């Protein structure tokens, strides 16, 4: 699958709020990203040369977005909606863009170096 989205599971809810959990085998620097409603990010793809982009993993912590994508190998395209809290896994050679429907906060499980070494625009 080119892009997979899943909910980040709820562990507990009480009068203070909610506790969600996820696991990852990644370590090192991650990116905490804030974007305003109406903004567009991405519009690129990764070849998978950098471990942090093979695949790209993104955790939507707050807000909602639309993601457009195109698999450059198969030509398959898609549009999906994400509501926080959720997780997207984007395979290599999949062009993608994120349109913030609300103000959003997301975490990318990669560093700036991973992105700078393996980000390509059409």
N, C-alpha and C positions, 0 to 999 in steps of 0.2 A: 504494500500500500504506500502511496506517495506521501500522504499526510494522515496521521492518526491523532484523534483528539479523544481524551478521556477525562472524566470527572476526577477531581482530587477528593478522595474519600473522607467522609466525616467520621471522626473518632468519638467526639462528645459535643453536646450542646447543653449550655445552662444559661442562667440569667446574665452572665458576663459576655456570652457570645459563643463562638464555635471553635473547635480544635480539629484541624484536618491533618492528614499525614500522607507522606509519599516517601519513596526510597530511590536512591540513585547510586551508581558506582563511581560517579565522577567526583573529583576533588579539585582544589585550586581556586582560582579567582572566578567569580560569577558576576554577571551584570544585573543590577537592579535598575529598571528603566521605567520612567514616568512619561506618558504621552497624553496630550490634550485631545478632547473630543474633536473629531473631524480631521485629525492629522493622519498622514500616510507614512508608513515606515517600510523598510525592506526594499522591495522591488529589485531583488537580487537572488542569486542561488549560490550554493557551495558545492564543490566537487567531492568533498569528503577527505581532502588532503590533511586537514587539521582534525585531530581526534575529537575536539570539542564541537565540531560541525559534522560529525559522522556517527549518528545523525544529529541534527540540531534539535535541542530540547528547550521548550519554552513553557514556563509556568505562569498562567494568567492569575494574578493575585486579586485584582480588583477591576471591575468594570466589564464591558462587553465590546467585542470587536467582530469584524468580518475579515476572513483571510481568503484571498484569491491565490490560486496556485496553478502551475503547469509543469508536468513532468516532461523535461526536455528530451528524454529518450523515447517515450511512447507517444507524446503529444496529448496525453490525457490532461484535462483541466477540471477544476472544481472551485467551488466557493463554499465556505463553511462559516458558521457562526460559533463564537465561543463566549461563554458566560463564566465569570469567575465563581469558584475556583476550578480551573481546569488546566490540562497539560496537553501540549501539542508536540508531536514528534515529526520532524520534517526530514525526509530522506535526502541524500545527496542528489544533485542535479535536478532539483525541483525549485523552479523559480517561485517566489512567494512575495506577497505584500500584505501588510496589515493595515486595515482602516479602523481607527478607533471610533466606535459608536458613542462612547462616553469617555470621560477621562479614564485612563487605564494605568495599571501598574503591573509589570511583568518581570520575571526573572529569567534570564537566559543562562543555561548551565554551560557556559563557555566564557573565555576571557576575551578582552579586546584583541589580543595577539592572535587568538584562533580566528577571529573574524577578519582581521587585516590580512592574514596570510591566505585566506580561502573565501573571499567574497568576490563575486563576479556579477557584472550587470550585462543585460542584453543590449 
